Amino acid sequence: MGALEGRSTLEFEDESLASPGPFSNKTSSLDAAPNRFFFDDGSEDFVGGLLSATFGNATELIISMYALKSGMLRVLQQSLLGSILSNMLLVLGCSFFAGGIVHSNKEQVFDKATAIMNSGLLLMAVMGLLFPAVLHFTHTELHFGKSELALSRFSSCIMLVAYGAYLFFQLTSNRNAYSPVKEEESQNDGSSGDEEAPEISKCGSIIWLFILTVWISVLSEYLVNAIEGASVSLNIPVSFISVILLPIVGNAAEHAAAVMFAMKDKLDISLGVAIGSSTQISMFGIPFCVVVGWIMGRPMDLNFQLFETATLFMTVLVVAFMLQEGTSNYFKGLMLLFCYLIVAASFFVHIDPKSIQDKPSKP
């Protein structure tokens, strides 16, 4: 006991930092901590962020099902695309900006490995959307009108399997992904025991999530049917309503949660809400709609047209470059917000070529 008492804390920290392990690049408090599941001690904030992301994605999925049932496939595609763009540029940009302003005296950090993994999944989703669009517009289909749909359904099944493997990996091999990077500093400051009590319990959150989801399902049919009428009365392109306005409303819960956690210097949870939601929609939501459309006999495919696919590709690249350093500041958030304004302006002057083809010719 005397030998142990005579050793300083710094020696133990040096040994823990030098020891090999999958999380050796993090602080010693994470290395010494026992493996824990997502919902262990101090996970109320993570649960709140997860429920906010789940509610936002459930809203998108419900709206998508009504659009798929009504045969409004382009509205379905564009609303899902808009949700990804909104989460990656608007939600993440506001989180970086708000967190950088509140914590301007220091540099906010997050788990770079998790961010890079999500960026890789988003690039895989872009690949799944890109090939059917290129196949269609280069007129290189083996069977015209059939190869594109068959490729979309095959790629959707692969993406669903990949997303399932990703969830399995997160729940087994990467349990500490949402642990704060600077957990040791908060423990040394004695602030870990001063966390505010959650305003609502986990059970209450699930109940409210169920109630709001049912209410959203009732309103979704009216919302989908009102899109074309609003486009005509307001003289706004349907693509702008579907890609910009509709996702802003659907992502309101995610937006608020991500900004709140960024202001609390819990940027890993903010990224889990923003980037994690984009990954869930691109790797699960879109392929799921393709498979459901396949079952319903609807020709839902992954051909999102070249303009939309190019917009998504550039967005993923910009966000991936912003995340590669593992740090955040208000300037990065400002750049993401400016990018979203450019995307919004682009869709405001964009006319969907398919909508032109579907319009009846005037006498």
N, C-alpha and C positions, 0 to 999 in steps of 0.2 A: 504494500500500500504506500510506503514511503517513497518508493521509486516512482510510482504513478503520480503521487502528489507533487513531487519535485519537478515534473515535466510541465512546461508551459503550454498554454492553449495553442500558441502559434505552432509548436511542434506537432500537435495532433492535427492541426489544419493543414500543415505542409504534407504530412503523411497521407491525409485523405485526398489532397489535391493530386499527389503523385501516384496514387493507386489507380490501376487500370480499371476501366468500366465504361459502359455505354454513355454515362452521364458525367464523365470525368471533366468535361469542359465547363461544367457549371460550378457554382460555389459549393463550399464544403458542407453546408447545411443540407443541401439536396443529396449529396453523396452519402452522408451519414444517416439520412432519414430512411426508415423502412419503406419497402414498397407498399403503396396504398392505392386503393381504387379511386375513381374520379370523385365519388360522393362521400369521401371520408372527412376528417376534421377540417373545418374552415372552408367547406365547399359550397356554402350558401350562395356566394356570388357566382360561382360557376353554374350552379343549378339555375339561378335567375337568368344568366346569359343564355344557357342552353334552352330554357323554356321560351325566352324571347325569340331566339332563332327558330325554334320549332314552330311557334305560333305564326311567325312571318312566312315560313315555308309552307305550313299547312294552309294558310290563306291563299298563297300562290297556287298550291296544288288543287284546292277546291275550285278556284276560278278557272283553272286549266281544265278541270273535268267538265265544267259547264260549257266552256268554249268548245271542247272536243265533242261533247254531246250535240251542240248546236251546229257543228260543222264549220266553225270559224277557226280554221287551222292556222291561218296567218296571224290572227289575233293571239292565238295560243302560243305560237312560236315567238312572236315579238314580245309578249308579256314575260315569258320565261327569260328571254335574252335581256330584256330591260331590268329584270330583277338581279341578274348577274352583274350587269354594268352598274346598277345603283349601289349594290353592296360593295363592289370593288373600288369604285371611284368616290361616290357620294358619302356612304357610311364610313368607309375607312378614312377618307380624306377629312371628314368632320372629326373623327376620333383622333387622328394625328394632330390636327390643328388645335382642338380643344385641350388635349393632353399636353401639347407643347406650350400653349399659353399658360395653363395652370402651373406646370412644372418647368417654367422657363429657366430656372436656376440649375437644372441638371438635364442630362440626356436620358430619355426613356429608352429602355431596352426590352426586347422580347426574344422568345425562343426562335432562333434563326432556322434550326433544323426542321421544326414543324412548319414554318412558313414556306420553306423551300419545297417540302413534300406536297403541300397544298398547291403550290405553283406548278409542280410537275403534273398533278392530277388535272389542273385547269388546262394545261397545254395538251394533255391527252384528250380532254373534252373538245378542244379546238380542232384537234386532228379528226375526231369523229364527225364534227360538223363540216370540216373543210372538204373532205374527199367527196361526199355526195354532191356538194355544190359545184366543185370543179368538174366532176363527172358529167353533171347536167349541162353546164355552160360551155364545155369543150365538145359536146356532142360525141362522146366516145363510149356511150353505153353499149354493151353487147346486145341487150334487148331494150329498146327505147321504151321508157315509161315503166319498166319493171326492174331493171338492174339497180337503179337509184333507190327504189323503195326496198328492195331485198338487201342492199348494202346497208341501208339505214337500220333495218331491223336486226341484222347480224351485229352491226357495231353497237347497237343499243344493248343487246344481250351481253356483249363483252364488257361494256361500260358498267352495267349493273353488277356483274361478277367482280370487276375491279373495285367497285365501291364497297361491296361486301367484304372483300379482302382487306380493304383499307380500314373499315370499321373493326374487323377482327384484330388487325395489327394495333390499332389505337387502344383497344380494350385489354390487350394482353401484353404486348411488348413495349408500349409507350405510355405507361400509366401516368407518368409525371409531366405530361406535355403541357398541362395548364397550371403547373406550379409556378409561382412568381420567381423570376430570375434572381431578384434581390431579396430573397426570403431571409437570408442571414442578417442583413442590415435591419430589417424590421424587427427581428427577434432581439438583436442587440439593443435596439432603441426601446424595447419594451412595449412596442405598439401592437404586437400580435394579439395581446390580451385585451386591447382596447377597441377591437372591431365592434362596430355598431350592430345591434341586434337586427335580424331581418324583419322587414315590415310585414311579411306574409310567410307562412310556413310552406313547406314543400307540398303538403297535402292540399293546402288552400290554393297554391299556384296551379296544381294539376286540375282542381275543380274549376277554377276560373278559366284555365286554358280550354277545357271541354265546353264550358258555356259559351265562350266567345267564338269557338270554332263552329258550334251549331248556329250561332247568330250570323256569322260570316257566310255560312253555307246558304242561309235564307236570302241574304242580300246579294250573293254572287250572281244569281240568275238575272236579277234586275240590272246589275252593273254591266254584265256582258251584253245584254240586249240594248243597253243605252249607249254603247260605244259609237256605233255608226251614226245614230241620231245626233249625238253630241259633236261628232266630227263635221256633220253637215251644218248644224246650227251655229257652231263657233268658227267654222271655216278653218279647222285645224286638221292636218293629216291624221288618218287613223294610226299610222305608224308612230307618230309623236305621242298620241294618247296611250298607245299600248306599251311603248318602250320607255317613256319618260314619266308621264303622269300616273299611270296605273301602278307601277312598281313603287313609286314614292309613297303612295297610300298604303300599299301592302307591306312595305318594309318599315313602317313607322315604329313598330315595337323594337325591331332589331336596331334601328337607327338610334333610338333613345338609350337602349341598353349599352350599345357599343361606346357611345360618347360618355355615358356615366362611368363606365369602368375605366376608360382612358383617363378621365379626370381624377379617378382614384389611384392612378398609377398602376393599374392592373391591365397592362396592354396585351398580355397574352390572351386574356378573356375577350378583349375587344377584337383581336384578330380571329379568335375562334368564332365569334358571332358574325363578323363581316366576311372574312375569307372562307370560313367554314360553311357559311350559308351558300356562298357562291359555288363552292365545291359540291355541296349537297344537291343544289339545283341542276348543275351541269352534268354531274355524274350519276344522279339518281332521278331527279325530277323530269328532265327532258327524255332520257331513255325510257322511263316508266310510262310517260305519255305515248311514246311511240309503240310500246308493247300493248298498252291498253287500247290504243287506236287500232292496232292489228287485230285484237280480239273483237272489237266492235265493228270491224270492217271499214274503218276510216283510214284513208291513205296518209296518215301522219308520218312524215319522214324527217331526216336531219338536214335537208336542204334549206338552210335559212337565208338563201340568196347571198350573192357575193358581198353586197354592201354591209349587211349585218354581220356576216362571218369575218370580214376584214376588220370591222369595228371591234369585235370581240377579241380577235387575235392581237391587235395593237394594244388593247386594254390589258390583256394578260401580260404582255411583254413589259409595259410601263410599270405595272404593279410589281412584277417579279424583280425588276431592277430596283424599285424602291425598298423591297424587303431583303435584298441580298446582304446588307450590312448588319441587319439585326438591331438597328437603332431607329429612333423616330424623333421628329421635331416638327414644329408648326409649319416650317417651310415646305416639307414633304407633303403635309396635309393640304397646304395651299395649292401645290402643284396638281395634286389629285383632283381637287375641286375645280381648278381651271380646265383640266382635261374633261371633266364631266360636263362643264358648260359648253365645250367644243362639241362633244358628242350630242348634247341636247340640241344645239343649234343645227347640227348636221341633219338630225332626224326631223327638225321643224321644216326644212326645205327639201326633204326627201319624199319622193312619191314611190310607193311600192309598185313595181311593174306588174305583179300579179293582180293588184287591185284595179289597175287600168284595164287589164285583159278581162276581168270579171264585170266591169261596168257595161251596161247596155249602151249601144250607140244611139245618139240623139238623131231624130229624123231631120 
